[in-house]
Amino acid sequence: MSSSDSDYGRNSSCGPDGSETRQIWQRADCVCFDVDSTVIQEEGLDGLAEFLAKGEEVRAITLQAMGGGLSFQEALTRRLDILRPSRAQVTEFSKVHPFTLTPGVQEVIAKLHSRHTAVYLISGGFSSLIEPVAAELNIPAANLYCNDLQFDENGEYAGFDLTRFTSKSGGKGRAIEHIMAQKSYKSVVMIGDGATDMEACPPAHAFIGFGGNVVRRGVKEAAKWYVLHFSVLTQSLDAPPEGDRA
């Protein structure tokens, strides 16, 4: 889930300068993507809210959170308390409104895979909505770090898993810390549209801001490398190493 410039979290220095960020991107052995408004064009929870005819109510909570009145977890809890989606409703939403991949994202992820670079999806969204996206991009389920909706024995909404990294403010950074501890990656890049993505650097070694679906002013101004299309990243992987250019 992406948010506003404040994004319910602290700001970030966004890591190294633009040239060094490009160098880290070109040698990355692990790349982590945000999902909503980055890998896909939509905001998943907003789409579900519209599907359930509760869009206005959810937007009111979003605006309150954007103003700093709620933590990420409080805002998520209140949105879901309004929606209370059943398992059947989530399944039907996924069938009727499949997400649209952002142009160029399949190509850049395929290029990363061809270079044996590990790719992860890290999102405040929900696994039941994100798993089909990951499958389409050939990203294994083990490389998804997102939230889980919970349902009772009748399939009715019963909350969400509060133990997930991304259920709390700062969760994307904690997810990356966990990934790095498990795999010992040397060059980790985080890509996303929002401040929760930006604040994950560090521990990520570099952050690339993405504005292909929505431009968030605070992220655009602070990111050392900000792109509007994934083709820029794909082309950079094919270019000579940044440090070798005349």
C-alpha positions as CSV (number, residue, x, y, z in Angstrom):
1,M,0.0,0.0,0.0
2,S,1.4,3.3,-1.0
3,S,0.6,6.6,0.7
4,S,1.3,10.2,0.8
5,D,4.5,12.1,1.1
6,S,4.4,11.6,4.8
7,D,3.3,8.0,4.4
8,Y,2.9,7.6,8.2
9,G,6.6,7.3,8.6
10,R,9.9,9.2,9.0
11,N,11.7,10.7,6.0
12,S,14.8,9.2,4.6
13,S,18.1,10.4,3.3
14,C,17.6,7.9,0.5
15,G,21.1,6.6,0.5
16,P,23.9,7.4,-2.0
17,D,23.9,10.1,-4.7
18,G,22.5,9.5,-8.2
19,S,25.7,8.2,-9.8
20,E,26.4,5.7,-6.9
21,T,22.8,4.7,-6.9
22,R,23.1,3.7,-10.6
23,Q,26.2,1.8,-9.9
24,I,24.5,-0.1,-7.1
25,W,21.6,-0.8,-9.4
26,Q,23.8,-2.2,-12.1
27,R,25.5,-4.6,-9.7
28,A,22.5,-5.4,-7.5
29,D,22.1,-9.0,-6.4
30,C,18.7,-8.3,-4.8
31,V,16.0,-5.9,-5.9
32,C,12.9,-5.2,-3.8
33,F,9.8,-3.7,-5.4
34,D,6.8,-2.0,-3.9
35,V,3.5,-3.3,-5.4
36,D,0.7,-0.7,-5.4
37,S,1.3,2.1,-7.8
38,T,4.7,0.6,-8.7
39,V,4.5,-2.9,-10.0
40,I,0.8,-2.5,-10.6
41,Q,-1.0,0.7,-11.7
42,E,-3.7,0.5,-9.0
43,E,-3.9,0.8,-5.2
44,G,-5.2,-2.6,-4.2
45,L,-7.1,-1.7,-1.0
46,D,-8.7,1.3,-2.7
47,G,-9.9,-0.9,-5.5
48,L,-11.4,-3.3,-3.0
49,A,-13.1,-0.5,-1.2
50,E,-14.7,0.7,-4.4
51,F,-15.8,-2.8,-5.3
52,L,-17.5,-3.0,-1.9
53,A,-19.1,0.5,-2.3
54,K,-17.1,1.9,0.6
55,G,-14.6,4.0,-1.2
56,E,-15.6,7.3,0.3
57,E,-15.4,6.0,3.9
58,V,-12.0,4.5,3.3
59,R,-10.7,7.7,1.7
60,A,-11.7,9.6,4.8
61,I,-9.4,7.4,6.9
62,T,-6.6,7.7,4.4
63,L,-6.8,11.5,4.5
64,Q,-6.7,11.4,8.3
65,A,-3.6,9.2,8.2
66,M,-1.9,11.4,5.6
67,G,-2.3,14.3,8.0
68,G,-0.3,12.4,10.6
69,G,-3.3,11.6,12.8
70,L,-2.9,7.8,12.7
71,S,-0.1,5.3,12.5
72,F,0.1,3.0,9.5
73,Q,-1.3,0.1,11.5
74,E,-4.1,2.1,13.0
75,A,-5.1,3.4,9.6
76,L,-5.0,-0.1,8.1
77,T,-7.1,-1.5,11.0
78,R,-9.7,1.2,10.6
79,R,-9.9,0.7,6.8
80,L,-10.4,-3.0,7.2
81,D,-12.9,-2.6,10.0
82,I,-15.0,-0.5,7.5
83,L,-14.5,-3.0,4.7
84,R,-14.7,-6.3,6.6
85,P,-14.2,-8.2,3.3
86,S,-15.1,-11.9,3.3
87,R,-13.0,-14.5,1.6
88,A,-15.6,-14.8,-1.2
89,Q,-15.6,-11.0,-1.8
90,V,-11.8,-10.9,-2.0
91,T,-11.9,-13.8,-4.5
92,E,-14.6,-12.2,-6.6
93,F,-12.8,-8.9,-6.6
94,S,-9.7,-10.5,-7.9
95,K,-11.6,-12.2,-10.7
96,V,-13.6,-9.2,-11.7
97,H,-10.9,-6.6,-11.3
98,P,-7.5,-8.1,-12.1
99,F,-4.6,-5.7,-11.5
100,T,-2.8,-4.0,-14.4
101,L,0.9,-4.4,-14.5
102,T,2.8,-1.2,-15.0
103,P,4.3,-0.9,-18.5
104,G,7.9,-2.1,-18.6
105,V,7.8,-3.9,-15.2
106,Q,7.7,-7.4,-16.8
107,E,10.7,-6.6,-18.9
108,V,12.9,-5.2,-16.1
109,I,12.1,-8.1,-13.8
110,A,12.8,-10.6,-16.6
111,K,16.1,-8.8,-17.2
112,L,16.9,-9.1,-13.5
113,H,16.0,-12.8,-13.5
114,S,18.3,-13.3,-16.5
115,R,21.1,-11.8,-14.5
116,H,20.3,-14.1,-11.5
117,T,19.3,-11.2,-9.4
118,A,16.9,-12.0,-6.7
119,V,13.6,-10.2,-6.9
120,Y,11.2,-9.6,-4.0
121,L,7.8,-7.9,-3.6
122,I,7.5,-5.9,-0.3
123,S,4.0,-4.4,0.2
124,G,1.6,-3.1,2.8
125,G,-1.1,-4.9,0.6
126,F,-2.4,-8.4,1.0
127,S,-1.1,-11.7,-0.1
128,S,-4.4,-12.8,-1.5
129,L,-4.4,-9.9,-3.9
130,I,-0.6,-9.9,-4.6
131,E,0.1,-13.6,-5.2
132,P,-1.5,-13.6,-8.7
133,V,0.8,-10.6,-9.6
134,A,3.8,-12.4,-8.3
135,A,2.9,-15.5,-10.3
136,E,2.6,-13.5,-13.5
137,L,6.1,-12.1,-12.9
138,N,7.6,-15.5,-12.1
139,I,8.4,-14.3,-8.5
140,P,8.2,-17.2,-6.0
141,A,5.8,-17.0,-3.1
142,A,8.7,-17.2,-0.7
143,N,9.9,-13.8,-2.1
144,L,6.7,-12.0,-1.0
145,Y,6.6,-9.9,2.1
146,C,3.1,-8.5,2.6
147,N,0.1,-8.6,4.9
148,D,-2.3,-11.5,5.3
149,L,-6.1,-11.1,5.8
150,Q,-7.6,-13.5,8.3
151,F,-11.0,-15.2,8.0
152,D,-13.1,-17.3,10.3
153,E,-14.4,-20.8,9.6
154,N,-17.3,-19.3,7.7
155,G,-15.0,-17.2,5.5
156,E,-15.9,-14.0,7.2
157,Y,-13.4,-11.3,7.9
158,A,-11.5,-11.9,11.2
159,G,-8.7,-9.3,11.1
160,F,-5.2,-9.3,9.7
161,D,-1.9,-10.8,10.8
162,L,-0.2,-8.3,13.1
163,T,3.0,-10.2,13.1
164,R,3.8,-9.4,9.5
165,F,6.6,-6.9,9.0
166,T,4.6,-4.7,6.8
167,S,1.6,-4.4,9.2
168,K,3.5,-1.7,11.0
169,S,5.2,1.6,10.3
170,G,8.8,1.0,9.1
171,G,7.9,-2.6,8.2
172,K,9.5,-2.5,4.7
173,G,12.9,-1.7,6.2
174,R,12.5,-4.5,8.7
175,A,11.5,-6.9,5.9
176,I,14.7,-6.0,4.1
177,E,16.8,-6.4,7.2
178,H,15.3,-9.9,7.5
179,I,16.0,-10.7,3.9
180,M,19.6,-9.5,4.2
181,A,20.2,-11.5,7.3
182,Q,18.8,-14.6,5.7
183,K,20.6,-14.3,2.3
184,S,23.7,-12.1,2.9
185,Y,23.0,-10.0,-0.2
186,K,25.8,-7.5,-1.0
187,S,23.8,-4.9,-3.0
188,V,20.1,-4.4,-2.2
189,V,17.9,-1.9,-4.1
190,M,14.4,-0.8,-3.1
191,I,12.1,0.6,-5.8
192,G,8.8,2.3,-5.1
193,D,6.6,5.3,-5.3
194,G,6.0,6.2,-1.7
195,A,7.8,7.3,1.5
196,T,7.5,3.9,3.1
197,D,9.6,2.6,0.2
198,M,12.1,5.5,0.6
199,E,12.5,5.0,4.3
200,A,13.6,1.4,3.7
201,C,17.0,2.8,2.6
202,P,18.8,2.0,4.8
203,P,18.9,-0.9,5.3
204,A,18.7,-1.2,1.5
205,H,21.9,0.1,-0.1
206,A,20.0,2.3,-2.6
207,F,16.5,3.6,-3.3
208,I,15.1,4.4,-6.7
209,G,11.9,6.5,-6.7
210,F,9.2,5.5,-9.3
211,G,6.7,8.0,-10.6
212,G,5.2,6.1,-13.6
213,N,1.7,5.8,-12.0
214,V,1.7,8.6,-9.4
215,V,4.2,11.3,-8.6
216,R,4.6,11.9,-4.9
217,R,6.3,15.2,-4.4
218,G,8.3,14.4,-1.3
219,V,9.7,11.3,-2.9
220,K,10.5,12.9,-6.1
221,E,12.4,15.7,-4.4
222,A,14.3,13.5,-2.0
223,A,15.2,10.5,-4.2
224,K,18.7,10.5,-5.7
225,W,17.4,8.7,-8.8
226,Y,13.8,9.1,-9.8
227,V,12.4,7.5,-12.9
228,L,9.0,7.6,-14.7
229,H,9.3,4.4,-16.7
230,F,10.8,1.0,-16.0
231,S,12.5,1.1,-19.4
232,V,15.0,3.5,-18.0
233,L,16.1,0.8,-15.5
234,T,16.1,-1.9,-18.1
235,Q,18.3,0.2,-20.4
236,S,20.7,1.0,-17.5
237,L,21.2,-2.7,-17.0
238,D,22.3,-3.1,-20.6
239,A,24.6,0.0,-20.5
240,P,28.3,0.0,-19.6
241,P,28.9,0.2,-15.8
242,E,28.3,3.7,-14.5
243,G,31.9,4.0,-13.2
244,D,33.4,3.0,-16.5
245,R,31.8,5.8,-18.6
246,A,34.0,8.5,-20.0
